Amino acid sequence: MKIQSPDKRLLTCAELCRGRRIADIGTDHGYLPCYMAATGLCDSALACDTAPLPLESAREHIAEYGLQDKVTAILSDGLEKVPPEGLTDIVIAGMGGELIASILEKCSWLIETCPPVNLVLQPMTKWDHLRKWLYDNHFLVTDERPCVSGRFVYSVIQTHYTGEKPPYPCDLRYLYCGRVTADSEDGREYLLRQAKRLEAAAKGKTSAGENEAALEMQTLAAEISLRIASQLIIDEK
Ligand SMILES: C[S@@+](CC[C@H](N)C(=O)[O-])C[C@H]1O[C@@H](n2cnc3c(N)ncnc32)[C@H](O)[C@@H]1O
């Protein structure tokens, strides 16, 4: 039976994996690990969830496509029960940035794997918290892919532990926009949405009398909008 392709958001996560052995944390129905294993995008996969019901659904999905030899379902809170041996990639998608950071924080072996395990993270909220946590804990963001799916715009972060402070600043631009560039339509859409969020946050800062912070946010929002406008002009030529 031909396996159905997951949505663009999960496909973007798959694209950023190296693909030998992946662990999908918070797998829910297990769509991502099943798709990657069935299509040869990875050799084997662990479909992990903290709740028994979603894991049952993942088990059914694994059986439906006869993937029992390649995909193993594991009941695990975060990475607690995940064996690190041979793991090349960890995907944590569709959760809040704070929860993703706390899952990473609790894992003792994450900074000990050699070569470092490739992390693919897709926060739904609190992306600034996650980006700051990655920066403070010496995880280098190697790629970040924006992704428009339906009326939502996401960003998928690829990162790994280096043990050193990343060579870019942990400034407002990094916290709001990460490494997303204006080179693609999805990238421009993501940046424009973040500019709107900056404008809204600036209003809050102004109301709280934090004028310096408000000005910094307004300036970055204006810079982003201008950059996208000039990129569009370049594209039209
Ligand atoms: C919204 S679903 C996301 C499913 C899929 N990853 C996606 O992006 O479409 C979130 C899943 O994460 C699981 N989850 C929440 N906290 C977790 C934790 N600490 N460890 C593992 N799974 C967790 C939930 O049970 C749920 O199945």
The ligand as an SDF file (V2000), in Angstrom:
LIG
                    3D

 27 29  0  0  0  0  0  0  0  0999 V2000
    0.0980   18.3830   18.6000 C   0  0  0  0  0  0  0  0  0  0  0  0
    0.7650   16.8030   18.6530 S   0  0  0  0  0  0  0  0  0  0  0  0
    2.0490   16.9340   17.4360 C   0  0  0  0  0  0  0  0  0  0  0  0
    2.1290   15.6890   16.6010 C   0  0  0  0  0  0  0  0  0  0  0  0
    3.2250   15.7020   15.5470 C   0  0  0  0  0  0  0  0  0  0  0  0
    4.5280   15.7470   16.1470 N   0  0  0  0  0  0  0  0  0  0  0  0
    3.0220   16.8610   14.6020 C   0  0  0  0  0  0  0  0  0  0  0  0
    3.8440   17.7770   14.6160 O   0  0  0  0  0  0  0  0  0  0  0  0
    2.0560   16.8470   13.8450 O   0  0  0  0  0  0  0  0  0  0  0  0
    1.6800   16.7900   20.1580 C   0  0  0  0  0  0  0  0  0  0  0  0
    1.9910   15.3720   20.6550 C   0  0  0  0  0  0  0  0  0  0  0  0
    3.0450   15.4790   21.6060 O   0  0  0  0  0  0  0  0  0  0  0  0
    2.7800   14.5940   22.6670 C   0  0  0  0  0  0  0  0  0  0  0  0
    3.5480   15.0710   23.8280 N   0  0  0  0  0  0  0  0  0  0  0  0
    3.2860   16.1230   24.6380 C   0  0  0  0  0  0  0  0  0  0  0  0
    4.2250   16.2310   25.5870 N   0  0  0  0  0  0  0  0  0  0  0  0
    5.1210   15.2380   25.3730 C   0  0  0  0  0  0  0  0  0  0  0  0
    6.3050   14.7970   26.0260 C   0  0  0  0  0  0  0  0  0  0  0  0
    6.7630   15.4200   27.1130 N   0  0  0  0  0  0  0  0  0  0  0  0
    6.9510   13.7370   25.5420 N   0  0  0  0  0  0  0  0  0  0  0  0
    6.4900   13.0740   24.4480 C   0  0  0  0  0  0  0  0  0  0  0  0
    5.3630   13.4230   23.7970 N   0  0  0  0  0  0  0  0  0  0  0  0
    4.6820   14.4950   24.2500 C   0  0  0  0  0  0  0  0  0  0  0  0
    1.2690   14.6220   22.8230 C   0  0  0  0  0  0  0  0  0  0  0  0
    0.7780   13.4620   23.4800 O   0  0  0  0  0  0  0  0  0  0  0  0
    0.8170   14.7010   21.3460 C   0  0  0  0  0  0  0  0  0  0  0  0
    0.5930   13.4280   20.8030 O   0  0  0  0  0  0  0  0  0  0  0  0
  1  2  1  0
  2  3  1  0
  2 10  1  0
  3  4  1  0
  4  5  1  0
  5  6  1  0
  5  7  1  0
  7  8  2  0
  7  9  1  0
 10 11  1  0
 11 12  1  0
 11 26  1  0
 12 13  1  0
 13 14  1  0
 13 24  1  0
 14 15  1  0
 14 23  1  0
 15 16  2  0
 16 17  1  0
 17 18  1  0
 17 23  2  0
 18 19  1  0
 18 20  2  0
 20 21  1  0
 21 22  2  0
 22 23  1  0
 24 25  1  0
 24 26  1  0
 26 27  1  0
M  CHG  2   2   1   9  -1
M  END
$$$$
